[in-house]
Amino acid sequence: MAKIAGLWMDATRLDPGDGGQIATMASGLIKTANMRTEDAWLTSLGNWTFNHPDPEAQFILASGLVRFLDIYGHSAGLSPECRNATRELAVELAAATAIFNPAIRLAGERFAEQERLETLEEQRRLEAKRIEKHLLNAELLSRAQHSGNRQSERPTESKPRNTAGLISKAEAYTHAIEFLSLQLCDEGYAIKWMGESRGDIPSLIIEKGTIIFHVLLHVDIWPARTTPAPFVLERFQQEATAAGAYLRYAGLIALNRRAKQGHEKSEITAANIGFSFDGLQSLGA
């Protein structure tokens, strides 16, 4: 019983305020009705929510039940009958209290906004952590490469240019999609899916409110400025149309963010890579 209660807290961070009554009711159902532990606990939580005297608390608990079932409904050991019955009850309770009480609607909006902000913050934290680790590894690799190259450098008649460690377009894409994900999180988008290579179409699937967007990422190495191939655009449009999503295009130019002179902008390594980005562009609905 502690396991499913822990999953509830993980999904909702809500204390039902039952003072142990849910566990007591669940134990009774296990003994008298021979119910499995998970079903007994969820049924008891549903009964507690249904009979709660405070409409606002009832709405919040009902909304929490829906969220819990969305996340753990198929992995918490629940029977389909219990899962479906509880979801139906929770949806009806949430809808009824929201319709007839403006204060409850406001509470629901606050609950949804808090949930959205927590999701965005978690995404930002994970993205920042991943990029920090990636950049640290890149910095160490770049230092090792430059250290080894200094031992073998020989004078030439032309201006010396160290090409070791310069980034490839595939590597630039990996950095670019991480950069773009953080930018979009900061703009209030939720990242639903992220591609791993240039061959993945769409590159990103993002959400804002209830609207889904498919994003096509195209990366150039400074000073180049190109556009995706026609067959890529065609496939992108087909995928988005089939999914009923809006289309957005993100054109990024990779450059050396530490460059002091114009010609140095193309000398890009994993340690100094930066991007020029003018925001998402619409490709139609």
N, C-alpha and C positions, 0 to 999 in steps of 0.2 A: 504493500500500500504506500510505503514511503517513496517508492520509485515513481509511481504515477503522480503523486503529490509534488515531487520534485520537478517532474516535467511540466506540471501546471505552473509552478513558480517560474521556471525557465522561460516559458512561452508568454506569460502574462504579467509576472511580478505583482500579482494581486493576492492579498490575504483575504479570504472569504469572510473573516470575522466570526467564525462559527464556534470558536473556543473548544474545538475538539468534537463537536457534535457530528460533523460529517464522517469522521472515522468511526464513531460509535454506531451511526446508522449503517455504514457500510459493513461493519462487523456483524450486525444483526441480519443484514441481507445475505451475507455469506453463509451464516448458520441456518437461517430459516428457508431461504429460497435456493440455496446451493449455487449462488452466483459466483462467477470468477471474480477475483479481487479487483481487477481493473474496472469491470462493469459495475460492480457494487459501489466503488468509490465515485465513479462518474455519475451514476444514478442518484447517489446521495447528494452530490454537489448540485445536480439539476433540481432536485426537490428543494434543497436549501434556497436556491435562487428563485424558484417558482413561488415559495412561501415567504420570501423576504418582505418585511413591512415597509422598507424604504424604497420608493420608486427609483431614485437615482442610483442607489447601490444595486438594485435589481438590474437596471439597465447595464451598468458597468460589468457586473458578473456575467450577464447574458452575452455581452460583447466579448468578454474574456473567454467564454465557452466556445464561441465561434472561432476565435483566434487560435485557441488551444487545439481544436479539432482540425483546423486548417494545417497546423504544423505537425501535430503528433497523432492525428486521427487514425493513420494507417500504420503507425509504428509503436503504439503504446500498449498493444495487446488487447485492444477492445474488440468486441464482437460487432459485426456490421449492424445488427439490430439495435444494440445500445448506442452505437455511434450515430446512426441515422436519427433515432428517436430523440436523442439529446440535442442534436443540431437543429432539428425541427422546432423543438421547444424553445431553444435559445433564440433562434431567429424570430419566432413569433413574439417572445417577450420583449426583445429589443425593439422590434417594430412597433408594438403596441404602446410601450411607454414613451417612445420618441414622438409618436403621432399626437398623443393627447397632452403632452406636457412640454412646453417650450423650454423649461429649465433642463429637462432631460436631453433635449436636442443639443443644447449648448454643452452639456456634460459630454455627450457623444462626440461633438466636434473637438472638444479639448482632448478627449481620450485618443481620437484618431490622429490629432496633430502631435501629441506626445509620442505616439507610436511611430509616426513618420520621422520625427526628429531623432528618436533613438535609433531607428534603422539607418538613417543617413550618417549619424555619428559613428555607428559601428562600421559602416562601409568606409568612411573616411579614415578611421583608425587602422583598419586592416590594409587599405591601399597604401597609406603612409608608411606603415611598418614594412610592407613588401618592397616598396620603392627604396626605402632607406637601406634595407639589406642588399638590394640589387645594386644600388649606387656604391655602397661600401665595397662589395666584391669587385665591382668594375674599377674602382679607384686603386685597389690593391693590384689587380691584374695590369692596369695601365702603368703603374710604377715599376712592376717587374719587367714589363716589356721594354720600357724606356731605359731601364738600368742595363738590360742585356744589350740593347742596341748601341748604347754609348761606347761599349767595348769594341764594336766592329765598324764604327763609322769611319769613313775615309773622305778626305777633301775631294770635291769635284769642281769642275769649271763653272757649272751652273749654281744657282742659289740653292743651298742645302734645304731639303724638305724631308722630314722624317715621316714616312708613311706607315710605320709600324703602329699598330693599335688603332688605326683609323677605322671608323665604324662602317659596317655594311648596311645596305638598305634594309635587309631582314632584321638586323639588330636594331636599327633606328625605329623600325615598326614596333618592336617589342617595347622600347622605351616610350614611344608615342602613345600607344594604347593605354599604358599606365598613366601617363601625363593627362591624357584626355579624360580618363575615368575620374581622376581627382578633380579636374576642372568641372566636370558635369555634376559630381557630388556637391561641390561648393555652390552650384547653381540650383540645387534643389532636386536634381534627378536621382532616382533610385536605379542602380545598376542591376538588371535582371539576368544578364548573360554577357560574357566577354569572350571574344575569339582569342585564339592562341597564335595565329599566323595570318599572313596576308591572304591566304587561300580561304579563310573563313568569311562567309558572307551570310548575314551582315557582320560587321566588325563588333558591334555592340547592340544589345537590346536594352533600352532604358524606359523608365516610366516616370511620369509626373502627374500626380493626382490619379486619375483613372485612364490616362491616355498613354498608349504604348508607341514608342518610336523605334524604328530600325535605323542604325547609324552606319554609314559607309566611311571608313577612315582611309585616306590616301596620304602618303608621306613622300615628300621630296627632300633631297639633300641640297642645301643651299649651294649655288644660286638658282637651281632648276625650279621650274614651276610648270608642272604637267597636270594632266587630268586622267582619270581612270579610263581604261580601254572600254569601248562600246559594249563588248560582251559582258564585262563586269557590271556596268550600269544596268544592262538588261536583266541580268540574273538578280541583281539587288532589287530592282523594281518588282520582279516576279515574286521573290521571297516575301517582300513587305506586303504586296497586294494580297497574296495568299493568306497572310497572317492578319490582315485587316489593320496594319500598322501605318503610322505616318513615316515618311521618308526624310532623313536628314543626312547631309553631307558634311564631313569634317576634313578640310584640307590643312595639313600641317607641314611646315618647312623646318627640317632639322638644321641646327647651326651650332657653332661653337659659342656658348654663352660667355666665355671668358675672352673672346677675341678683342684685341685692341685696334686692329686694322681690318679693313674690309676683306682682304684676301685670306685672312686667318679664319673667317667664318666657316670655310669649308673643311678646315682641319679638325674634324669632329672625332672625339673618342668617347668611350662609355662614361668617362669621368667628367667630361665638360659639356656633354650634349644638352642643348636647350631647344625650345621650339617657338616658332612664330605661328600664332593661331588667331584667326579673326572671328571665331565663333561658328556655331552650327548654321548651315545654310539649308533652306527648304528645297526639296526636289518635288514638291507636290504632295497631295494628301494620299 
